[in-house]
Amino acid sequence: MLEGVGKRFAGGVQALAGVGFSVSPGDFVALLGPSGCGKSSLLRIIAALAEPTEGSVVRPASTGGEIGFVFQDPTLMPWASALANVMLPLRLAGARREQAAAQATAALAAVGLAGFERARPRALSGGMRMRASFARALVTGPKLLLMDEPFAALDEITRFRLNDDLLALWRERHFTALFVTHSVFESVYLAQRVLVMAARPGRIVADIAIEGPRLRDATFRTSPEYAAQCRAVSGALAAAMAA
């Protein structure tokens, strides 16, 4: 839960002001807004990677392993194998090598990378590197998964496939998801709620419930209901950008 969260940087720029919302356990919520509206800053505050200058944040738990973070860039260690990259959070937490390797192997399998444990990032496609990044975020079993535009740099076909895989993992693992995007279509497809942000300073200007099946696929993506909700969210985003 966030209450009155603001962020002013040292140079005097007010990035966020009066941001407040709550997310129920197991929800999938999208943060949608134009570039520069403070989406990434807000996510970093929720992850305790940055501190707000005002307001408060109540997180699901105090231990770092309860929160997973997927950045826009996979940020994999280029000299290490996919397995070693995914093992890293466990090893930093003090897990034994054998235990960490077993958990990391299972996490890679869960994101469709079984058989690529020994591959280094340069040998993986962009989509596969992002899958490895998701495996690393999920290997600790987080209750809250924060995602900062993870699919922004991918082609549309890969993006659609990873959208579906992400929803399958969410249904299977029951984590709470907070997903930052600047795509109306992606936000409506993935989320149960879309929080629309305006900029200068960043703030929530609309909270839109998305009606749709929990099991979403190409049928939902091509349905009149999906198109209508995309229009509604697009209208809210246009109003936010004009504010």
Steps between C-alpha positions, in 0.01 A plus 500: 500500500623849412376813669591851388829390343713774348851508363712811449849455361805692616481737203152608608298298248173377651465154339199376704236669712215364709507147360274265691352161420478149641534162334334186635697173524490311173396800288657588165518878471648703213651847539445682171632840406713702259877503518626718781192475721688328783391138448850362545571727798182377665591137441846552650342657809266202542801268466689697767770585244423869558335696780206739462548855616146498636224251572523136600521152344376181668658197333380137523799398714825640632732243346652565157412153374132586515537745209624414150598766247524467121669795331446621143848373415568140607817616688657155485867449582649446152783275621271261689271223381122529515506263797757709688303818430182350641683353800636842600216616732507167684877502538491859629240385754736227623352194330731205441620458142320167449170635629533820298582307183196276542265797555652695212467201266132472591449875449658486154277207409195694620572782254573268208880494516561136591814390320651848492648494849861522376436762231645847551285808430670572164379161374137575589245701302346813648190311604706223657708750697179651632377153598824451694439833672152382601645174629746694715218715641279197572762265643455631855122449487403868540157603618523822296647516149586849370559533125634814333402485130668159458372441146544851357800414281361175359325437169123464507490122449746438784318753717164328453651162584667633815177673605327161492786328683501770769128456560546122524773547764279747691210254508727215603707677766237738643734796539382862497611677182566869436588556134624830356426561133430778251287268283123529537451165325745318727353651816144394412608151395701427813341683788194487717544872574673775308631801694548792261769754588544862397833678504666809651469391769409135465165410656215251462210654307288192422447154648325280242373149566549265204220255434618178345567132564784405731618263227579737214607400150467606138122474528493775760753710307271505195170540688273808489530522881878531477475767229246700702718493811805603299303801376400593856856470632635688197256781570612518864864507390431779248331702773795438733747620239295815441472577872 
